[in-house]
């Protein structure tokens, strides 16, 4: 099982952007993933979301951070080594839907994670 948490610029995966992905393999807690990225071009930034996750608008658009594509590719590679690929967390369906939408937008192969806890 993968414990996952995604921070975003809003609640709509088609309009807003991932800012970070944090995850750990529940069966092997030493196996962890964390990465941040800059937002995709023209993504909406909602101040209410930033108030919750603590990111600033400057951090959202920091070009020194990796791209969304790089972050999703790294995360997909990390997932491949996890035995169980069920997502768990506070709101895992939200996290899964953002990751899937980002993978689709960035033309990155999505490892089909359907089950959530």
N, CA, C and O atoms as CSV, one atom per row, in Angstrom:
chain,resi,resn,atom,element,x,y,z
A,1,UNK,N,N,0.852,-1.164,0.000
A,1,UNK,CA,C,0.000,0.000,0.000
A,1,UNK,C,C,0.905,1.237,0.000
A,1,UNK,O,O,1.944,1.266,0.660
A,2,UNK,N,N,0.489,2.243,-0.747
A,2,UNK,CA,C,1.248,3.479,-0.857
A,2,UNK,C,C,0.482,4.581,-0.131
A,2,UNK,O,O,-0.643,4.913,-0.504
A,3,UNK,N,N,1.095,5.144,0.903
A,3,UNK,CA,C,0.518,6.295,1.582
A,3,UNK,C,C,0.966,7.513,0.775
A,3,UNK,O,O,2.162,7.759,0.619
A,4,UNK,N,N,-0.007,8.273,0.264
A,4,UNK,CA,C,0.317,9.366,-0.656
A,4,UNK,C,C,-0.345,10.668,-0.212
A,4,UNK,O,O,-1.445,10.672,0.341
A,5,UNK,N,N,0.353,11.768,-0.469
A,5,UNK,CA,C,-0.209,13.094,-0.209
A,5,UNK,C,C,0.259,14.029,-1.313
A,5,UNK,O,O,1.457,14.165,-1.565
A,6,UNK,N,N,-0.691,14.665,-1.961
A,6,UNK,CA,C,-0.406,15.599,-3.045
A,6,UNK,C,C,-0.833,16.990,-2.595
A,6,UNK,O,O,-1.916,17.161,-2.035
A,7,UNK,N,N,0.009,17.975,-2.837
A,7,UNK,CA,C,-0.358,19.371,-2.605
A,7,UNK,C,C,-0.571,20.014,-3.968
A,7,UNK,O,O,0.176,19.754,-4.912
A,8,UNK,N,N,-1.599,20.859,-4.065
A,8,UNK,CA,C,-2.000,21.415,-5.357
A,8,UNK,C,C,-2.347,22.898,-5.233
A,8,UNK,O,O,-2.395,23.454,-4.136
A,9,UNK,N,N,-2.586,23.518,-6.382
A,9,UNK,CA,C,-2.987,24.931,-6.412
A,9,UNK,C,C,-4.497,25.107,-6.409
A,9,UNK,O,O,-4.983,26.229,-6.549
A,10,UNK,N,N,-5.245,24.031,-6.253
A,10,UNK,CA,C,-6.702,24.090,-6.251
A,10,UNK,C,C,-7.277,22.696,-6.223
A,10,UNK,O,O,-6.564,21.725,-5.968
A,11,UNK,N,N,-8.575,22.593,-6.486
A,11,UNK,CA,C,-9.240,21.294,-6.351
A,11,UNK,C,C,-9.632,20.648,-7.679
A,11,UNK,O,O,-10.181,19.546,-7.678
A,12,UNK,N,N,-9.370,21.293,-8.792
A,12,UNK,CA,C,-9.769,20.751,-10.090
A,12,UNK,C,C,-8.532,20.339,-10.900
A,12,UNK,O,O,-7.773,21.203,-11.340
A,13,UNK,N,N,-8.320,19.032,-11.100
A,13,UNK,CA,C,-7.113,18.575,-11.797
A,13,UNK,C,C,-6.974,19.099,-13.228
A,13,UNK,O,O,-5.863,19.159,-13.755
A,14,UNK,N,N,-8.089,19.480,-13.861
A,14,UNK,CA,C,-8.025,19.973,-15.232
A,14,UNK,C,C,-7.619,21.442,-15.291
A,14,UNK,O,O,-7.175,21.919,-16.335
A,15,UNK,N,N,-7.767,22.165,-14.174
A,15,UNK,CA,C,-7.512,23.605,-14.160
A,15,UNK,C,C,-6.353,24.010,-13.258
A,15,UNK,O,O,-5.704,25.029,-13.495
A,16,UNK,N,N,-6.092,23.212,-12.222
A,16,UNK,CA,C,-5.067,23.561,-11.255
A,16,UNK,C,C,-3.941,22.539,-11.297
A,16,UNK,O,O,-4.031,21.544,-12.016
A,17,UNK,N,N,-2.895,22.775,-10.540
A,17,UNK,CA,C,-1.650,22.049,-10.729
A,17,UNK,C,C,-1.153,21.366,-9.459
A,17,UNK,O,O,-1.412,21.826,-8.347
A,18,UNK,N,N,-0.448,20.282,-9.642
A,18,UNK,CA,C,0.291,19.659,-8.546
A,18,UNK,C,C,1.470,20.561,-8.190
A,18,UNK,O,O,2.109,21.149,-9.063
A,19,UNK,N,N,1.741,20.657,-6.893
A,19,UNK,CA,C,2.926,21.350,-6.391
A,19,UNK,C,C,3.940,20.376,-5.805
A,19,UNK,O,O,5.150,20.570,-5.929
A,20,UNK,N,N,3.426,19.318,-5.158
A,20,UNK,CA,C,4.327,18.329,-4.563
A,20,UNK,C,C,3.617,16.985,-4.426
A,20,UNK,O,O,2.390,16.901,-4.370
A,21,UNK,N,N,4.433,15.947,-4.375
A,21,UNK,CA,C,3.958,14.591,-4.097
A,21,UNK,C,C,4.853,14.020,-3.011
A,21,UNK,O,O,6.079,14.028,-3.123
A,22,UNK,N,N,4.218,13.525,-1.962
A,22,UNK,CA,C,4.930,12.803,-0.917
A,22,UNK,C,C,4.309,11.427,-0.786
A,22,UNK,O,O,3.087,11.290,-0.848
A,23,UNK,N,N,5.130,10.412,-0.606
A,23,UNK,CA,C,4.590,9.047,-0.510
A,23,UNK,C,C,5.564,8.153,0.246
A,23,UNK,O,O,6.765,8.416,0.308
A,24,UNK,N,N,5.007,7.088,0.819
A,24,UNK,CA,C,5.846,6.033,1.378
A,24,UNK,C,C,5.167,4.696,1.161
A,24,UNK,O,O,3.941,4.600,1.095
A,25,UNK,N,N,5.986,3.675,1.054
A,25,UNK,CA,C,5.513,2.307,0.886
A,25,UNK,C,C,5.214,1.765,2.280
A,25,UNK,O,O,6.133,1.566,3.075
A,26,UNK,N,N,3.945,1.526,2.585
A,26,UNK,CA,C,3.522,1.122,3.922
A,26,UNK,C,C,4.234,-0.152,4.386
A,26,UNK,O,O,4.549,-0.283,5.569
A,27,UNK,N,N,4.489,-1.082,3.480
A,27,UNK,CA,C,5.164,-2.335,3.832
A,27,UNK,C,C,6.646,-2.137,4.087
A,27,UNK,O,O,7.274,-2.938,4.780
A,28,UNK,N,N,7.203,-1.079,3.533
A,28,UNK,CA,C,8.631,-0.763,3.671
A,28,UNK,C,C,8.767,0.741,3.915
A,28,UNK,O,O,9.150,1.475,3.004
A,29,UNK,N,N,8.457,1.218,5.142
A,29,UNK,CA,C,8.394,2.653,5.402
A,29,UNK,C,C,9.690,3.414,5.144
A,29,UNK,O,O,9.682,4.638,5.022
A,30,UNK,N,N,10.779,2.700,5.062
A,30,UNK,CA,C,12.036,3.361,4.720
A,30,UNK,C,C,12.069,3.785,3.247
A,30,UNK,O,O,12.887,4.615,2.849
A,31,UNK,N,N,11.188,3.216,2.462
A,31,UNK,CA,C,11.106,3.540,1.033
A,31,UNK,C,C,10.139,4.705,0.859
A,31,UNK,O,O,8.921,4.535,0.920
A,32,UNK,N,N,10.701,5.885,0.643
A,32,UNK,CA,C,9.900,7.103,0.591
A,32,UNK,C,C,10.160,7.885,-0.694
A,32,UNK,O,O,11.196,7.732,-1.341
A,33,UNK,N,N,9.196,8.719,-1.038
A,33,UNK,CA,C,9.305,9.592,-2.214
A,33,UNK,C,C,8.842,10.982,-1.819
A,33,UNK,O,O,7.831,11.142,-1.136
A,34,UNK,N,N,9.594,11.992,-2.259
A,34,UNK,CA,C,9.122,13.368,-2.125
A,34,UNK,C,C,9.697,14.181,-3.277
A,34,UNK,O,O,10.879,14.079,-3.607
A,35,UNK,N,N,8.834,14.988,-3.877
A,35,UNK,CA,C,9.294,15.889,-4.920
A,35,UNK,C,C,8.359,17.067,-5.069
A,35,UNK,O,O,7.158,16.964,-4.821
A,36,UNK,N,N,8.930,18.196,-5.479
A,36,UNK,CA,C,8.168,19.408,-5.767
A,36,UNK,C,C,8.409,19.791,-7.217
A,36,UNK,O,O,9.422,19.419,-7.808
A,37,UNK,N,N,7.473,20.535,-7.782
A,37,UNK,CA,C,7.625,20.988,-9.164
A,37,UNK,C,C,7.015,22.366,-9.327
A,37,UNK,O,O,6.285,22.846,-8.459
A,38,UNK,N,N,7.325,23.000,-10.458
A,38,UNK,CA,C,6.622,24.243,-10.764
A,38,UNK,C,C,5.330,23.879,-11.490
A,38,UNK,O,O,5.185,22.770,-12.003
A,39,UNK,N,N,4.408,24.815,-11.525
A,39,UNK,CA,C,3.095,24.534,-12.103
A,39,UNK,C,C,3.168,24.528,-13.628
A,39,UNK,O,O,4.098,25.076,-14.220
A,40,UNK,N,N,2.178,23.902,-14.248
A,40,UNK,CA,C,2.117,23.910,-15.705
A,40,UNK,C,C,1.615,25.277,-16.170
A,40,UNK,O,O,0.907,25.975,-15.445
A,41,UNK,N,N,1.990,25.633,-17.369
A,41,UNK,CA,C,1.648,26.941,-17.918
A,41,UNK,C,C,0.132,27.161,-17.931
A,41,UNK,O,O,-0.622,26.293,-18.371
A,42,UNK,N,N,-0.298,28.305,-17.454
A,42,UNK,CA,C,-1.696,28.730,-17.386
A,42,UNK,C,C,-2.526,27.998,-16.333
A,42,UNK,O,O,-3.751,28.123,-16.328
A,43,UNK,N,N,-1.896,27.246,-15.454
A,43,UNK,CA,C,-2.642,26.611,-14.363
A,43,UNK,C,C,-3.160,27.693,-13.422
A,43,UNK,O,O,-2.481,28.685,-13.161
A,44,UNK,N,N,-4.360,27.486,-12.924
A,44,UNK,CA,C,-4.935,28.417,-11.962
A,44,UNK,C,C,-4.269,28.217,-10.597
A,44,UNK,O,O,-3.907,27.102,-10.221
A,45,UNK,N,N,-4.118,29.316,-9.875
A,45,UNK,CA,C,-3.606,29.275,-8.502
A,45,UNK,C,C,-4.677,29.895,-7.606
A,45,UNK,O,O,-5.025,31.066,-7.756
A,46,UNK,N,N,-5.186,29.104,-6.683
A,46,UNK,CA,C,-6.219,29.571,-5.763
A,46,UNK,C,C,-5.584,29.842,-4.398
A,46,UNK,O,O,-4.971,28.958,-3.800
A,47,UNK,N,N,-5.737,31.048,-3.928
A,47,UNK,CA,C,-5.132,31.431,-2.654
A,47,UNK,C,C,-5.604,30.532,-1.515
A,47,UNK,O,O,-4.826,30.231,-0.610
A,48,UNK,N,N,-6.854,30.101,-1.542
A,48,UNK,CA,C,-7.372,29.222,-0.484
A,48,UNK,C,C,-6.574,27.921,-0.411
A,48,UNK,O,O,-6.334,27.407,0.681
A,49,UNK,N,N,-6.163,27.387,-1.556
A,49,UNK,CA,C,-5.356,26.164,-1.573
A,49,UNK,C,C,-3.978,26.437,-0.974
A,49,UNK,O,O,-3.459,25.631,-0.202
A,50,UNK,N,N,-3.392,27.577,-1.333
A,50,UNK,CA,C,-2.069,27.925,-0.796
A,50,UNK,C,C,-2.137,28.171,0.709
A,50,UNK,O,O,-1.182,27.889,1.432
A,51,UNK,N,N,-3.266,28.695,1.177
A,51,UNK,CA,C,-3.443,28.902,2.611
A,51,UNK,C,C,-3.415,27.566,3.357
A,51,UNK,O,O,-2.950,27.500,4.495
A,52,UNK,N,N,-3.906,26.514,2.726
A,52,UNK,CA,C,-3.925,25.187,3.343
A,52,UNK,C,C,-2.552,24.527,3.270
A,52,UNK,O,O,-2.084,23.977,4.267
A,53,UNK,N,N,-1.891,24.571,2.098
A,53,UNK,CA,C,-0.652,23.809,1.925
A,53,UNK,C,C,0.622,24.581,2.249
A,53,UNK,O,O,1.689,23.977,2.364
A,54,UNK,N,N,0.536,25.890,2.398
A,54,UNK,CA,C,1.694,26.667,2.813
A,54,UNK,C,C,2.641,27.109,1.712
A,54,UNK,O,O,3.635,27.776,1.996
A,55,UNK,N,N,2.364,26.760,0.473
A,55,UNK,CA,C,3.188,27.228,-0.637
A,55,UNK,C,C,2.855,28.689,-0.932
A,55,UNK,O,O,1.755,29.157,-0.638
A,56,UNK,N,N,3.813,29.398,-1.513
A,56,UNK,CA,C,3.583,30.767,-1.961
A,56,UNK,C,C,3.445,30.774,-3.478
A,56,UNK,O,O,3.826,29.811,-4.143
A,57,UNK,N,N,2.903,31.853,-4.023
A,57,UNK,CA,C,2.796,31.964,-5.482
A,57,UNK,C,C,4.181,31.918,-6.124
A,57,UNK,O,O,4.341,31.359,-7.209
A,58,UNK,N,N,5.169,32.492,-5.472
A,58,UNK,CA,C,6.534,32.470,-6.000
A,58,UNK,C,C,7.068,31.039,-6.061
A,58,UNK,O,O,7.741,30.668,-7.023
A,59,UNK,N,N,6.771,30.238,-5.042
A,59,UNK,CA,C,7.215,28.845,-5.047
A,59,UNK,C,C,6.509,28.045,-6.146
A,59,UNK,O,O,7.098,27.136,-6.730
A,60,UNK,N,N,5.272,28.379,-6.419
A,60,UNK,CA,C,4.497,27.670,-7.447
A,60,UNK,C,C,5.101,27.852,-8.834
A,60,UNK,O,O,5.029,26.950,-9.668
A,61,UNK,N,N,5.685,28.993,-9.076
A,61,UNK,CA,C,6.182,29.321,-10.418
A,61,UNK,C,C,7.702,29.350,-10.490
A,61,UNK,O,O,8.264,29.897,-11.439
A,62,UNK,N,N,8.363,28.777,-9.516
A,62,UNK,CA,C,9.828,28.754,-9.473
A,62,UNK,C,C,10.378,27.868,-10.589
A,62,UNK,O,O,10.255,26.644,-10.526
A,63,UNK,N,N,10.972,28.467,-11.594
A,63,UNK,CA,C,11.483,27.729,-12.753
A,63,UNK,C,C,12.707,26.873,-12.424
A,63,UNK,O,O,13.129,26.051,-13.238
A,64,UNK,N,N,13.276,27.064,-11.235
A,64,UNK,CA,C,14.410,26.226,-10.819
A,64,UNK,C,C,13.950,24.845,-10.368
A,64,UNK,O,O,14.739,23.903,-10.310
A,65,UNK,N,N,12.662,24.740,-10.050
A,65,UNK,CA,C,12.118,23.430,-9.670
A,65,UNK,C,C,11.925,22.593,-10.918
A,65,UNK,O,O,11.840,23.118,-12.028
A,66,UNK,N,N,11.859,21.292,-10.724
A,66,UNK,CA,C,11.624,20.395,-11.850
A,66,UNK,C,C,10.242,20.630,-12.439
A,66,UNK,O,O,9.368,21.212,-11.797
A,67,UNK,N,N,10.063,20.174,-13.658
A,67,UNK,CA,C,8.771,20.291,-14.328
A,67,UNK,C,C,7.808,19.241,-13.775
A,67,UNK,O,O,8.214,18.291,-13.105
A,68,UNK,N,N,6.527,19.436,-14.072
A,68,UNK,CA,C,5.526,18.430,-13.686
A,68,UNK,C,C,5.846,17.086,-14.337
A,68,UNK,O,O,5.718,16.036,-13.708
A,69,UNK,N,N,6.257,17.130,-15.580
A,69,UNK,CA,C,6.583,15.886,-16.287
A,69,UNK,C,C,7.703,15.144,-15.571
A,69,UNK,O,O,7.621,13.930,-15.387
A,70,UNK,N,N,8.737,15.854,-15.170
A,70,UNK,CA,C,9.849,15.210,-14.469
A,70,UNK,C,C,9.395,14.610,-13.143
A,70,UNK,O,O,9.801,13.506,-12.782
A,71,UNK,N,N,8.547,15.346,-12.420
A,71,UNK,CA,C,8.050,14.842,-11.144
A,71,UNK,C,C,7.208,13.587,-11.336
A,71,UNK,O,O,7.401,12.599,-10.627
A,72,UNK,N,N,6.285,13.615,-12.277
A,72,UNK,CA,C,5.408,12.457,-12.521
A,72,UNK,C,C,6.214,11.261,-13.013
A,72,UNK,O,O,5.957,10.134,-12.589
A,73,UNK,N,N,7.173,11.482,-13.890
A,73,UNK,CA,C,8.021,10.370,-14.356
A,73,UNK,C,C,8.769,9.741,-13.190
A,73,UNK,O,O,8.839,8.516,-13.089
A,74,UNK,N,N,9.326,10.560,-12.312
A,74,UNK,CA,C,10.051,10.035,-11.145
A,74,UNK,C,C,9.116,9.261,-10.222
A,74,UNK,O,O,9.481,8.204,-9.708
A,75,UNK,N,N,7.912,9.790,-10.011
A,75,UNK,CA,C,6.948,9.112,-9.146
A,75,UNK,C,C,6.502,7.785,-9.755
A,75,UNK,O,O,6.409,6.782,-9.047
A,76,UNK,N,N,6.231,7.769,-11.037
A,76,UNK,CA,C,5.825,6.514,-11.700
A,76,UNK,C,C,6.937,5.467,-11.597
A,76,UNK,O,O,6.658,4.284,-11.405
A,77,UNK,N,N,8.176,5.890,-11.722
A,77,UNK,CA,C,9.295,4.966,-11.591
A,77,UNK,C,C,9.357,4.427,-10.163
A,77,UNK,O,O,9.606,3.239,-9.957
A,78,UNK,N,N,9.134,5.289,-9.188
A,78,UNK,CA,C,9.159,4.879,-7.785
A,78,UNK,C,C,8.044,3.870,-7.500
A,78,UNK,O,O,8.273,2.878,-6.809
A,79,UNK,N,N,6.839,4.116,-8.028
A,79,UNK,CA,C,5.693,3.223,-7.808
A,79,UNK,C,C,5.975,1.811,-8.346
A,79,UNK,O,O,5.556,0.823,-7.742
A,80,UNK,N,N,6.670,1.720,-9.457
A,80,UNK,CA,C,6.918,0.411,-10.072
A,80,UNK,C,C,7.596,-0.559,-9.116
A,80,UNK,O,O,7.425,-1.771,-9.246
A,81,UNK,N,N,8.360,-0.049,-8.164
A,81,UNK,CA,C,9.080,-0.905,-7.226
A,81,UNK,C,C,8.276,-1.243,-5.974
A,81,UNK,O,O,8.762,-1.973,-5.111
A,82,UNK,N,N,7.054,-0.724,-5.861
A,82,UNK,CA,C,6.204,-1.017,-4.701
A,82,UNK,C,C,5.393,-2.285,-4.974
A,82,UNK,O,O,4.811,-2.441,-6.048
A,83,UNK,N,N,5.363,-3.178,-3.998
A,83,UNK,CA,C,4.640,-4.441,-4.163
A,83,UNK,C,C,3.141,-4.224,-4.316
A,83,UNK,O,O,2.524,-4.788,-5.220
A,84,UNK,N,N,2.561,-3.428,-3.457
A,84,UNK,CA,C,1.117,-3.171,-3.446
A,84,UNK,C,C,0.891,-1.730,-3.866
A,84,UNK,O,O,1.488,-0.816,-3.298
A,85,UNK,N,N,0.032,-1.519,-4.858
A,85,UNK,CA,C,-0.139,-0.183,-5.417
A,85,UNK,C,C,-1.501,0.434,-5.110
A,85,UNK,O,O,-2.010,1.240,-5.889
A,86,UNK,N,N,-2.084,0.060,-3.986
A,86,UNK,CA,C,-3.290,0.714,-3.500
A,86,UNK,C,C,-2.875,2.022,-2.841
A,86,UNK,O,O,-1.933,2.037,-2.048
A,87,UNK,N,N,-3.560,3.121,-3.154
A,87,UNK,CA,C,-3.278,4.412,-2.526
A,87,UNK,C,C,-4.077,4.525,-1.234
A,87,UNK,O,O,-5.250,4.155,-1.179
A,88,UNK,N,N,-3.433,5.035,-0.207
A,88,UNK,CA,C,-4.083,5.301,1.072
A,88,UNK,C,C,-3.661,6.691,1.538
A,88,UNK,O,O,-2.624,7.213,1.129
A,89,UNK,N,N,-4.472,7.268,2.386
A,89,UNK,CA,C,-4.146,8.587,2.921
A,89,UNK,C,C,-5.393,9.295,3.374
A,89,UNK,O,O,-6.443,8.674,3.533
A,90,UNK,N,N,-5.288,10.605,3.585
A,90,UNK,CA,C,-6.439,11.373,4.045
A,90,UNK,C,C,-7.491,11.529,2.954
A,90,UNK,O,O,-8.689,11.454,3.228
A,91,UNK,N,N,-7.051,11.745,1.726
A,91,UNK,CA,C,-7.980,11.894,0.596
A,91,UNK,C,C,-7.340,11.272,-0.646
A,91,UNK,O,O,-7.028,11.985,-1.600
A,92,UNK,N,N,-7.143,9.953,-0.646
A,92,UNK,CA,C,-6.372,9.311,-1.706
A,92,UNK,C,C,-7.016,9.367,-3.092
A,92,UNK,O,O,-6.300,9.335,-4.093
A,93,UNK,N,N,-8.325,9.447,-3.177
A,93,UNK,CA,C,-8.960,9.561,-4.494
A,93,UNK,C,C,-8.613,10.898,-5.134
A,93,UNK,O,O,-8.361,10.958,-6.338
A,94,UNK,N,N,-8.596,11.973,-4.346
A,94,UNK,CA,C,-8.188,13.296,-4.823
A,94,UNK,C,C,-6.748,13.232,-5.337
A,94,UNK,O,O,-6.446,13.704,-6.433
A,95,UNK,N,N,-5.872,12.644,-4.531
A,95,UNK,CA,C,-4.462,12.545,-4.915
A,95,UNK,C,C,-4.299,11.732,-6.195
A,95,UNK,O,O,-3.584,12.140,-7.110
A,96,UNK,N,N,-4.967,10.579,-6.255
A,96,UNK,CA,C,-4.903,9.720,-7.433
A,96,UNK,C,C,-5.388,10.444,-8.681
A,96,UNK,O,O,-4.758,10.360,-9.734
A,97,UNK,N,N,-6.506,11.157,-8.567
A,97,UNK,CA,C,-7.062,11.850,-9.730
A,97,UNK,C,C,-6.132,12.952,-10.228
A,97,UNK,O,O,-6.014,13.155,-11.437
A,98,UNK,N,N,-5.468,13.667,-9.318
A,98,UNK,CA,C,-4.505,14.692,-9.745
A,98,UNK,C,C,-3.300,14.068,-10.428
A,98,UNK,O,O,-2.832,14.572,-11.449
A,99,UNK,N,N,-2.797,12.980,-9.871
A,99,UNK,CA,C,-1.638,12.319,-10.473
A,99,UNK,C,C,-2.002,11.782,-11.849
A,99,UNK,O,O,-1.228,11.932,-12.794
A,100,UNK,N,N,-3.171,11.157,-11.976
A,100,UNK,CA,C,-3.615,10.623,-13.274
A,100,UNK,C,C,-3.797,11.731,-14.304
A,100,UNK,O,O,-3.369,11.586,-15.449
A,101,UNK,N,N,-4.428,12.837,-13.910
A,101,UNK,CA,C,-4.644,13.948,-14.844
A,101,UNK,C,C,-3.313,14.557,-15.284
A,101,UNK,O,O,-3.147,14.919,-16.449
A,102,UNK,N,N,-2.374,14.668,-14.357
A,102,UNK,CA,C,-1.059,15.225,-14.696
A,102,UNK,C,C,-0.303,14.290,-15.624
A,102,UNK,O,O,0.325,14.742,-16.582
A,103,UNK,N,N,-0.356,13.001,-15.355
A,103,UNK,CA,C,0.307,12.032,-16.239
A,103,UNK,C,C,-0.271,12.123,-17.648
A,103,UNK,O,O,0.473,12.104,-18.628
A,104,UNK,N,N,-1.580,12.221,-17.748
A,104,UNK,CA,C,-2.222,12.331,-19.058
A,104,UNK,C,C,-1.796,13.615,-19.773
A,104,UNK,O,O,-1.445,13.581,-20.953
A,105,UNK,N,N,-1.825,14.736,-19.069
A,105,UNK,CA,C,-1.463,16.027,-19.662
A,105,UNK,C,C,0.005,16.034,-20.125
A,105,UNK,O,O,0.343,16.658,-21.131
A,106,UNK,N,N,0.860,15.338,-19.384
A,106,UNK,CA,C,2.296,15.328,-19.683
A,106,UNK,C,C,2.718,14.133,-20.544
A,106,UNK,O,O,3.906,13.936,-20.795
A,107,UNK,N,N,1.744,13.340,-20.992
A,107,UNK,CA,C,2.034,12.160,-21.818
A,107,UNK,C,C,3.004,11.192,-21.145
A,107,UNK,O,O,3.960,10.714,-21.755
A,108,UNK,N,N,2.730,10.919,-19.871
A,108,UNK,CA,C,3.521,9.973,-19.091
A,108,UNK,C,C,2.643,8.758,-18.831
A,108,UNK,O,O,1.480,8.897,-18.453
A,109,UNK,N,N,3.191,7.579,-19.032
A,109,UNK,CA,C,2.418,6.356,-18.810
A,109,UNK,C,C,1.951,6.284,-17.360
A,109,UNK,O,O,2.760,6.353,-16.435
A,110,UNK,N,N,0.662,6.147,-17.175
A,110,UNK,CA,C,0.038,6.073,-15.855
A,110,UNK,C,C,-0.085,4.629,-15.434
A,110,UNK,O,O,-0.692,3.819,-16.135
A,111,UNK,N,N,0.488,4.303,-14.295
A,111,UNK,CA,C,0.315,2.977,-13.715
A,111,UNK,C,C,-1.063,2.992,-13.067
A,111,UNK,O,O,-1.289,3.720,-12.101
A,112,UNK,N,N,-1.955,2.214,-13.581
A,112,UNK,CA,C,-3.367,2.273,-13.167
A,112,UNK,C,C,-3.546,1.928,-11.710
A,112,UNK,O,O,-3.520,0.758,-11.329
A,113,UNK,N,N,-3.727,2.952,-10.894
A,113,UNK,CA,C,-4.038,2.780,-9.472
A,113,UNK,C,C,-5.526,3.126,-9.331
A,113,UNK,O,O,-5.922,4.276,-9.521
A,114,UNK,N,N,-6.326,2.143,-9.003
A,114,UNK,CA,C,-7.760,2.369,-8.871
A,114,UNK,C,C,-8.228,2.281,-7.426
A,114,UNK,O,O,-9.126,3.010,-7.005
A,115,UNK,N,N,-7.610,1.383,-6.676
A,115,UNK,CA,C,-8.061,1.171,-5.302
A,115,UNK,C,C,-7.485,2.234,-4.374
A,115,UNK,O,O,-6.310,2.590,-4.461
A,116,UNK,N,N,-8.332,2.724,-3.495
A,116,UNK,CA,C,-7.907,3.696,-2.493
A,116,UNK,C,C,-8.515,3.343,-1.143
A,116,UNK,O,O,-9.587,2.743,-1.061
A,117,UNK,N,N,-7.820,3.721,-0.107
A,117,UNK,CA,C,-8.298,3.486,1.274
A,117,UNK,C,C,-8.193,4.796,2.028
A,117,UNK,O,O,-8.536,4.858,3.209
